[in-house]
Amino acid sequence: TLPALELYRSSFQPSADLDRPYAMVAASVIAAGTDELAHRFALPGGLAFLRLSAGRPGPLPSPEEAEEYPYTPIERAAVEDRLASQVIGGPEAVRRRLGELLARTQADELMITTMVHDHDARLRSYELVSDVLAGEPAAPLSSGAPEQPVLR
């Protein structure tokens, strides 16, 4: 993402629609009351990714199914690697990670996706993210980044 944003900004040519570069960054975010609960909600996405990679797509598994799955060491490493690229945690962890993401990318707009099995948990995740973004960011944003990214 960072090299692509750098190339876009360095090659940007103003037009009738845009007088300066405008960047939107998408992030997979799962927020919950605690880091542990957020990671529990995130694990099914890792299992779904494994299945998709193996040519066996299907519905998003439940947290219980994902916890009971007999992961091989290679599968466990693949899931952990996948989850490490996402923003997962309680409010403070999400605040910190989103602040870091916005500081690194200088994004003008942030698109959040949340793949969670339980509908109420998904809604709560979006509520927590909204609360986090409405408050002060944990990491200082350098000049050029919006104080409040646009939510979609």
C-alpha positions as CSV (number, residue, x, y, z in Angstrom):
1,T,0.0,0.0,0.0
2,L,2.7,2.5,1.0
3,P,4.7,2.2,-2.3
4,A,1.4,2.5,-4.3
5,L,0.4,5.7,-2.4
6,E,3.9,7.2,-2.8
7,L,3.7,6.5,-6.6
8,Y,0.2,8.0,-6.8
9,R,1.1,11.1,-4.9
10,S,4.4,11.7,-6.8
11,S,2.7,11.2,-10.2
12,F,-0.5,13.1,-9.4
13,Q,-1.6,15.7,-11.9
14,P,-4.4,18.1,-10.9
15,S,-7.6,17.9,-12.8
16,A,-11.0,19.6,-12.9
17,D,-12.2,17.1,-10.3
18,L,-9.2,17.0,-8.0
19,D,-6.6,19.7,-7.3
20,R,-4.5,17.5,-4.9
21,P,-4.1,13.7,-4.4
22,Y,-6.9,12.0,-2.5
23,A,-6.3,8.6,-1.0
24,M,-8.7,6.1,0.4
25,V,-7.3,3.2,2.4
26,A,-9.3,0.1,3.3
27,A,-8.7,-1.8,6.5
28,S,-10.1,-5.0,8.0
29,V,-11.0,-4.0,11.5
30,I,-12.5,-6.1,14.3
31,A,-13.2,-4.3,17.5
32,A,-14.6,-5.7,20.7
33,G,-14.7,-5.0,24.4
34,T,-11.3,-6.7,24.9
35,D,-8.4,-7.8,22.8
36,E,-9.1,-11.4,23.5
37,L,-12.8,-11.2,22.4
38,A,-11.8,-9.4,19.2
39,H,-9.3,-12.1,18.4
40,R,-11.9,-14.8,19.0
41,F,-14.3,-13.0,16.6
42,A,-11.4,-12.7,14.0
43,L,-10.4,-16.3,14.0
44,P,-13.3,-17.5,11.7
45,G,-12.0,-15.1,9.0
46,G,-8.6,-16.8,9.2
47,L,-10.2,-20.2,8.8
48,A,-12.4,-19.0,5.9
49,F,-9.3,-17.7,4.2
50,L,-7.6,-21.1,4.6
51,R,-10.5,-22.8,3.1
52,L,-10.8,-20.4,0.2
53,S,-7.0,-20.8,-0.5
54,A,-7.5,-24.5,-0.6
55,G,-10.3,-24.2,-3.1
56,R,-13.0,-24.9,-0.6
57,P,-14.9,-21.7,-0.2
58,G,-18.0,-21.6,2.1
59,P,-19.8,-19.6,4.7
60,L,-18.0,-17.8,7.4
61,P,-17.5,-20.4,10.2
62,S,-18.5,-19.7,13.8
63,P,-15.9,-18.8,16.4
64,E,-16.5,-22.2,18.0
65,E,-15.9,-24.0,14.7
66,A,-12.7,-22.0,14.1
67,E,-11.5,-22.7,17.7
68,E,-12.1,-26.5,17.3
69,Y,-10.5,-26.8,13.8
70,P,-7.4,-29.0,13.8
71,Y,-4.9,-26.5,12.4
72,T,-1.6,-27.8,11.2
73,P,1.5,-25.7,12.1
74,I,1.6,-24.3,8.6
75,E,-2.1,-23.4,8.7
76,R,-1.8,-21.8,12.1
77,A,1.1,-19.7,10.8
78,A,-0.9,-18.7,7.8
79,V,-3.9,-17.6,9.9
80,E,-1.6,-15.7,12.3
81,D,0.1,-13.9,9.4
82,R,-3.3,-13.0,7.9
83,L,-4.7,-11.7,11.2
84,A,-1.5,-9.7,11.9
85,S,-2.3,-7.6,8.8
86,Q,-5.7,-6.6,10.3
87,V,-6.7,-4.2,13.0
88,I,-8.0,-6.4,15.8
89,G,-8.5,-5.6,19.4
90,G,-10.2,-3.7,22.2
91,P,-10.8,0.0,21.8
92,E,-7.3,1.1,22.8
93,A,-5.6,-1.4,20.5
94,V,-7.9,-0.4,17.6
95,R,-7.3,3.4,18.4
96,R,-3.5,2.8,18.3
97,R,-3.4,0.7,15.2
98,L,-5.8,2.9,13.2
99,G,-3.8,6.0,14.3
100,E,-0.6,4.2,13.1
101,L,-2.3,3.3,9.8
102,L,-3.5,6.8,9.2
103,A,-0.1,8.3,10.1
104,R,1.8,5.9,7.7
105,T,-0.6,6.3,4.8
106,Q,-1.8,9.9,5.3
107,A,-5.1,8.7,4.0
108,D,-7.9,11.2,3.3
109,E,-10.6,8.5,3.7
110,L,-10.7,5.3,5.6
111,M,-12.9,2.4,4.6
112,I,-13.5,-0.2,7.3
113,T,-14.6,-3.8,6.7
114,T,-15.6,-6.1,9.4
115,M,-16.0,-9.8,8.8
116,V,-17.6,-11.3,11.9
117,H,-19.9,-14.3,12.2
118,D,-22.3,-12.7,14.7
119,H,-24.4,-9.8,13.4
120,D,-24.6,-8.1,16.8
121,A,-20.9,-8.4,17.3
122,R,-20.3,-6.9,13.9
123,L,-22.6,-3.9,14.7
124,R,-20.8,-3.5,18.0
125,S,-17.4,-3.5,16.3
126,Y,-18.6,-0.7,14.0
127,E,-19.9,1.2,17.0
128,L,-16.5,0.9,18.8
129,V,-14.6,1.9,15.7
130,S,-16.8,4.9,15.3
131,D,-16.3,5.9,18.9
132,V,-12.5,5.4,18.5
133,L,-12.4,7.6,15.4
134,A,-14.6,10.3,17.0
135,G,-12.0,10.7,19.8
136,E,-8.4,11.7,19.8
137,P,-6.2,9.4,17.7
138,A,-3.7,7.4,19.8
139,A,-0.8,8.1,17.3
140,P,-0.2,11.7,16.2
141,L,-1.1,12.3,12.6
142,S,1.5,14.2,10.7
143,S,0.5,17.2,8.6
144,G,-1.6,16.5,5.5
145,A,-3.6,13.7,7.2
146,P,-7.2,14.5,8.0
147,E,-8.2,15.0,11.6
148,Q,-11.3,12.8,11.1
149,P,-11.2,10.4,8.1
150,V,-14.4,9.9,6.2
151,L,-16.2,6.7,7.2
152,R,-17.9,4.6,4.6
